[in-house]
Amino acid sequence: MSFQHARTRRTGLSAPLRALRHRGLLTMSLTALCYNWGFFTVLGYAPFPMGLSPIKLGLVFTGWGIFVAIFAVFGAPWLQARLGIAKTMYANLTAFAVVVLVIAIWTTDRAVLIPAVIISGIFIGVNNTVTTQAVMTISPVEKPVASAAYSFVRFIGGGLAPYAAGRMVLAAGIHFPFFLAAGAIGAGIAILATAHGLLARAPASPAPVGAPLDVVEHQAEGVPAA
């Protein structure tokens, strides 16, 4: 192999933004933004209405984290093997939205709030694994570029949600941020459905690794790549 071919191809800083012209990658990123809004509302604001000591709060989120880990490593692959990526994502996001809705209704009832937060770790674990797999499979760009584009969009939701939750509590009460979070997850499901065909085909047609970015731009425009 010549030195010229062995060199790593340089990627421009604009590559992740350009990659978002691919419909599948943009759809998955927007879905993840909505999901992250729900996730970070629960993670960032649910501890406040619990009113627990630091040790007890740590125990609650230890249970939550155990569920996240177990279902990310074992639950998600099991579900994906039996249902496929598309059905797993729809079912998991729906279940997560229901749990967040329960948190929204019974925010001030610790007997409901605490178990609901712990149980939410199941759906967060599954979604973190399956969504990442879907993004890497559906995107026709290099994995680092796809990951950068996806993370850039989804963490907009993760960054804004906790701050927005605090502001909304002051303006509309302690229940409102969680109702909005459940609605955001529902919006994510609706966005995901717009690319159902791409998602349903993802397991059968994985993206080529290392595809150059100009291929993505041709595909985004509906033009066959040279």
C-alpha positions as CSV (number, residue, x, y, z in Angstrom):
1,M,0.0,0.0,0.0
2,S,1.4,3.4,-1.0
3,F,1.9,6.2,1.5
4,Q,-0.6,8.3,-0.4
5,H,-3.3,5.7,0.1
6,A,-2.3,5.1,3.7
7,R,-2.8,8.7,4.7
8,T,-5.9,9.5,6.6
9,R,-8.4,11.6,4.6
10,R,-8.9,15.0,6.2
11,T,-12.5,16.0,7.1
12,G,-13.5,19.7,7.2
13,L,-15.2,21.3,10.1
14,S,-18.3,21.9,8.0
15,A,-18.7,18.2,7.2
16,P,-21.1,17.3,10.0
17,L,-23.4,20.2,9.0
18,R,-23.2,19.2,5.3
19,A,-24.0,15.6,6.2
20,L,-27.3,16.7,7.7
21,R,-28.5,17.2,4.1
22,H,-29.1,13.5,4.1
23,R,-32.7,12.9,5.1
24,G,-32.2,9.9,7.2
25,L,-29.4,11.4,9.3
26,L,-31.4,14.7,9.8
27,T,-34.5,12.8,10.8
28,M,-32.7,10.6,13.3
29,S,-31.0,13.7,14.7
30,L,-34.2,15.7,15.2
31,T,-35.9,12.6,16.7
32,A,-33.0,12.4,19.2
33,L,-33.3,16.1,19.9
34,C,-36.9,15.6,21.0
35,Y,-36.0,12.4,23.0
36,N,-33.1,14.2,24.7
37,W,-35.5,17.0,25.7
38,G,-37.5,14.4,27.6
39,F,-34.4,12.5,28.9
40,F,-32.7,15.6,30.3
41,T,-35.8,17.1,31.8
42,V,-36.2,13.9,33.8
43,L,-32.5,13.7,34.6
44,G,-32.0,17.4,35.3
45,Y,-35.2,18.4,37.1
46,A,-36.9,15.3,38.5
47,P,-34.6,15.3,41.6
48,F,-36.0,18.6,42.9
49,P,-39.6,17.5,43.6
50,M,-38.3,14.3,45.2
51,G,-37.0,16.3,48.1
52,L,-34.5,13.6,49.2
53,S,-31.2,13.7,51.0
54,P,-28.1,13.5,48.8
55,I,-27.6,9.8,49.9
56,K,-31.2,8.8,49.1
57,L,-31.1,10.7,45.8
58,G,-27.9,8.9,44.9
59,L,-29.6,5.6,45.6
60,V,-32.5,6.5,43.4
61,F,-30.2,7.3,40.5
62,T,-28.0,4.2,41.2
63,G,-31.1,2.1,40.5
64,W,-31.9,4.2,37.4
65,G,-28.3,3.8,36.2
66,I,-28.3,0.1,36.7
67,F,-31.4,-0.2,34.5
68,V,-29.8,2.1,31.9
69,A,-26.7,-0.1,31.7
70,I,-28.5,-3.5,31.7
71,F,-31.0,-2.5,29.0
72,A,-28.4,-0.7,26.9
73,V,-26.1,-3.8,26.8
74,F,-28.6,-6.7,26.9
75,G,-32.1,-5.4,26.4
76,A,-31.6,-3.3,23.3
77,P,-29.9,-6.0,21.2
78,W,-32.5,-8.6,22.3
79,L,-35.4,-6.3,21.3
80,Q,-33.7,-5.3,18.0
81,A,-33.1,-8.9,17.0
82,R,-36.8,-9.7,17.5
83,L,-38.5,-6.6,16.4
84,G,-36.0,-4.8,14.2
85,I,-34.8,-1.2,14.7
86,A,-38.0,0.6,13.6
87,K,-40.4,-1.3,15.8
88,T,-38.1,-1.2,18.7
89,M,-37.7,2.5,18.5
90,Y,-41.4,3.2,18.1
91,A,-42.4,0.9,21.0
92,N,-39.6,2.2,23.3
93,L,-40.2,5.9,22.6
94,T,-43.9,5.4,23.2
95,A,-43.3,3.6,26.5
96,F,-40.9,6.4,27.6
97,A,-43.4,9.1,26.7
98,V,-46.0,7.3,28.9
99,V,-43.6,7.1,31.8
100,V,-42.7,10.8,31.5
101,L,-46.5,11.5,31.4
102,V,-46.9,9.6,34.6
103,I,-44.1,11.8,36.1
104,A,-45.9,14.9,34.9
105,I,-49.2,13.9,36.5
106,W,-47.8,12.7,39.8
107,T,-44.8,15.0,40.1
108,T,-45.5,15.8,43.8
109,D,-46.3,12.2,44.8
110,R,-42.9,10.6,45.7
111,A,-44.4,7.1,45.8
112,V,-45.1,7.4,42.1
113,L,-42.3,9.8,41.0
114,I,-39.4,7.8,42.3
115,P,-40.3,4.4,40.8
116,A,-41.2,6.1,37.5
117,V,-37.8,7.8,37.3
118,I,-36.0,4.5,38.1
119,I,-38.1,2.7,35.5
120,S,-37.4,5.3,32.9
121,G,-33.8,4.0,32.9
122,I,-35.1,0.9,31.0
123,F,-36.3,3.0,28.1
124,I,-33.3,5.4,28.1
125,G,-30.9,2.5,28.0
126,V,-32.7,0.8,25.1
127,N,-33.0,4.1,23.2
128,N,-29.4,5.1,23.6
129,T,-28.2,1.9,22.0
130,V,-30.8,1.4,19.3
131,T,-30.8,5.1,18.2
132,T,-27.0,5.1,17.9
133,Q,-27.1,1.9,15.9
134,A,-29.8,3.3,13.6
135,V,-27.8,6.5,13.0
136,M,-24.6,4.6,12.2
137,T,-26.6,2.2,9.9
138,I,-28.8,4.7,8.1
139,S,-26.1,7.3,7.4
140,P,-24.0,7.0,4.3
141,V,-21.1,9.1,5.7
142,E,-18.1,8.1,7.8
143,K,-19.0,7.2,11.3
144,P,-17.1,10.1,12.9
145,V,-18.9,12.6,10.7
146,A,-22.3,10.9,11.3
147,S,-21.7,10.9,15.1
148,A,-20.6,14.5,15.1
149,A,-23.7,15.7,13.1
150,Y,-26.1,13.6,15.3
151,S,-24.6,14.7,18.6
152,F,-24.6,18.4,17.5
153,V,-28.3,18.3,16.9
154,R,-29.4,16.0,19.7
155,F,-27.6,17.8,22.5
156,I,-29.3,21.0,21.6
157,G,-32.3,19.4,23.3
158,G,-30.2,18.0,26.1
159,G,-28.6,21.4,26.8
160,L,-31.8,23.5,26.7
161,A,-34.2,21.2,28.6
162,P,-32.9,21.5,32.2
163,Y,-32.7,25.3,32.0
164,A,-36.1,25.6,30.3
165,A,-37.6,23.3,32.9
166,G,-36.6,25.7,35.7
167,R,-38.0,28.7,33.9
168,M,-41.3,26.9,33.1
169,V,-41.7,25.8,36.8
170,L,-41.6,29.5,37.7
171,A,-44.0,30.5,35.0
172,A,-46.5,27.6,34.9
173,G,-45.9,25.2,37.8
174,I,-43.9,22.1,38.6
175,H,-45.9,19.8,36.4
176,F,-45.6,21.7,33.1
177,P,-42.0,20.8,32.2
178,F,-42.8,17.1,32.3
179,F,-45.9,17.5,30.2
180,L,-43.8,19.4,27.7
181,A,-41.2,16.6,27.9
182,A,-43.8,13.9,27.2
183,G,-45.0,16.0,24.3
184,A,-41.5,16.4,22.9
185,I,-41.0,12.7,22.9
186,G,-44.3,12.3,21.1
187,A,-43.1,14.8,18.5
188,G,-40.0,12.7,18.1
189,I,-42.1,9.7,17.3
190,A,-43.9,11.7,14.6
191,I,-40.7,12.9,13.1
192,L,-39.3,9.4,13.1
193,A,-42.3,8.2,11.2
194,T,-41.5,10.5,8.3
195,A,-38.5,8.3,7.5
196,H,-40.1,5.0,8.3
197,G,-39.1,3.5,5.0
198,L,-35.4,4.3,5.5
199,L,-35.5,3.1,9.0
200,A,-37.3,-0.2,8.2
201,R,-34.6,-1.0,5.6
202,A,-31.7,-0.1,7.8
203,P,-30.9,-3.5,9.2
204,A,-30.9,-5.0,5.7
205,S,-28.8,-2.3,4.0
206,P,-26.1,-1.0,6.3
207,A,-24.4,2.2,5.2
208,P,-21.0,1.8,3.5
209,V,-18.2,2.7,5.9
210,G,-16.0,5.6,4.8
211,A,-18.3,6.9,2.0
212,P,-17.1,10.3,0.9
213,L,-19.3,13.3,1.8
214,D,-20.0,14.1,-1.9
215,V,-22.0,10.8,-2.1
216,V,-24.2,12.1,0.7
217,E,-24.9,15.4,-1.1
218,H,-25.8,13.6,-4.3
219,Q,-28.1,11.3,-2.3
220,A,-29.7,14.2,-0.5
221,E,-30.5,15.8,-3.8
222,G,-31.7,12.6,-5.4
223,V,-28.8,12.5,-7.9
224,P,-26.9,9.3,-8.4
225,A,-23.3,9.6,-7.2
226,A,-20.6,9.2,-9.8
